[in-house]
Amino acid sequence: MTASSSAVALRDAAVQVGDGLLWHDVNVDVAAGQFVAILGPNGVGKSTLIKAVLGVIPLAAGAATVFGQPAGTANREIGYLPQRRSFDPSLRVRGIDVVRLGLDGDRFGLPLPWSAKNREAGRRVREVIERVDASSFALRPIGELSGGEQQRLLIAQALVRDPRLLILDEPLDSLDLPNQSAIAELIRRVCVDGGVTVLMVAHDVNPILPYLDQVIYLAGGGAVCGTPAEVITSPTLSALYQTPIEVLRTSDGRLVVVGQPEAPAHHADRHTGHPH
Amino acid sequence: MTIAAAATSGDVTWSWNLLNDVRDMFSYPFMVNAFRAGTIVAIVGAVVGWYMVLRKQTFAGHTLSVAAFPGAAAATLIGVSATAGYFAFCVAAALVIAIASRPSGSRGFSAESAVVGTVQAFVLASGYLFATLYNGLLSGLNNQLFGFTFGITNDQVVTLGAVGVLVLAVLALIGRRLFFASIDVDVADARGVGVRLLGVAFLLVLGAAAAEASQITGALLVFALLVMPAAVAQRVTARPVAGIGLAVLIGIAATWGGLTMAYYTSYPSGFCITTFAFAAFVAVHRVRAGA
């Protein structure tokens, strides 16, 4: 904590769902500029952890801070990309307009087309689209674009206000393998070149494994934090799950976690967060 | 009314001398009022309709316009102005739909269509009841359902204009947030734009616009000014500002064309306006399909 300040911190945090605690005694320290993944099986409360950081879901115990301020008070510093939204193929709205909404979509009134402010906004939107390599398709209706192209534009939308913290919820979900690695590389570039702290929920750690500074592994109502090499091991995960878990390393360096119990429901749990 | 009846029954003829034709047409005050009212409604309907098509709420829009029928029938029955009946019923129906169809959190309008269908059945049945209680005068019923533009008074034009300005002012205020909430509800919600409140506000705006359009095209042909111009515009351009502008132009063109056609033929104005709007839709569809 000497060289870099704290971006996100959770202290003995717990979240309540129904009568029980979804997770408890969670301690997280993310330093500014880090690339951090939140891992764990479905339904364990990964998205809930993000929402606690955003201050949307209250903590039942403990405290959460973002850049030293209580969670929810510094949300202007956060670019948030929720779990994969699909745009209707028939939606006739250009990608560039979707990005622009990230900048001033929450304003009242209409922008005056000839004002200096409007030109400045247009410049910032074009700049961020350039930054995510989306210039060649940003003027086409977003519904006609591929999943990878849409995801680039959504990342641009989350980045357009120059946030210090980028929070992404399964941004690689439902992308094919080449697009997964391309988007992962883009997020790394945003983190390293742009100095943006990245907190990312991932179902599969492998596409981002080489870039990670830290992982937060949620399971069994608790969490373990540390470097991937420390956390994604058979003993650590076995202790977390309280059941024998094996972590295998393939010849190309990919990690495979074997024996982790999955929550039965795959859809409802993302929103209600059933503990298993 | 008698002049209107004479004029619209085909006593006037198209001379191909455009200046004379227009001067001739506008020598009748009822024609001037029809153009005034039609233009106001075309603008309001196109702008509101653009959002409605974007939000895929055409079913709700249809139901709100159907509510204009019992509104007008009830107003006739109790002897108040039809205009008041149109607005009261359409806005009330909008409130019912907004309150009854609470979307769960940010998850879209899943519960809405069932509520909308229920409301629509009930308002149609009510309209039929009021018309029956009034005991006939079938021409009034026809006008409520299919429009009668040639009996619009100065007072009605003023009311249409005032409500139209109010609707456009509300949309100018919330337009950007509404656009955000319409196409990207999750992020908009996280940004705190008030997705639910915007949904309610838009339904009320839609109710007012449907009530306006009903008075020009009749309750059943409202889509000529609410859906068709917006649908054509969204097929032509994906730019929001250009799309709204184009929808307004198409709405005005269809209204002016339709009113002129109704004046020179014996066909009802609702049919004429709808025909012009439909022609625009078919033309754009063919051009895009061929491209």
Boltz contact constraints between the chains, C-beta under 6 A:
constraints:
  - contact:
      token1: [A, 80]
      token2: [B, 190]
      max_distance: 6.0
  - contact:
      token1: [A, 82]
      token2: [B, 186]
      max_distance: 6.0
  - contact:
      token1: [A, 85]
      token2: [B, 186]
      max_distance: 6.0
  - contact:
      token1: [A, 92]
      token2: [B, 234]
      max_distance: 6.0
  - contact:
      token1: [A, 92]
      token2: [B, 238]
      max_distance: 6.0
  - contact:
      token1: [A, 93]
      token2: [B, 183]
      max_distance: 6.0
  - contact:
      token1: [A, 93]
      token2: [B, 238]
      max_distance: 6.0
  - contact:
      token1: [A, 94]
      token2: [B, 238]
      max_distance: 6.0
  - contact:
      token1: [A, 101]
      token2: [B, 180]
      max_distance: 6.0
  - contact:
      token1: [A, 105]
      token2: [B, 180]
      max_distance: 6.0
  - contact:
      token1: [A, 106]
      token2: [B, 191]
      max_distance: 6.0
  - contact:
      token1: [A, 106]
      token2: [B, 193]
      max_distance: 6.0
  - contact:
      token1: [A, 107]
      token2: [B, 176]
      max_distance: 6.0
  - contact:
      token1: [A, 108]
      token2: [B, 173]
      max_distance: 6.0
  - contact:
      token1: [A, 110]
      token2: [B, 172]
      max_distance: 6.0
  - contact:
      token1: [A, 110]
      token2: [B, 175]
      max_distance: 6.0
  - contact:
      token1: [A, 141]
      token2: [B, 238]
      max_distance: 6.0
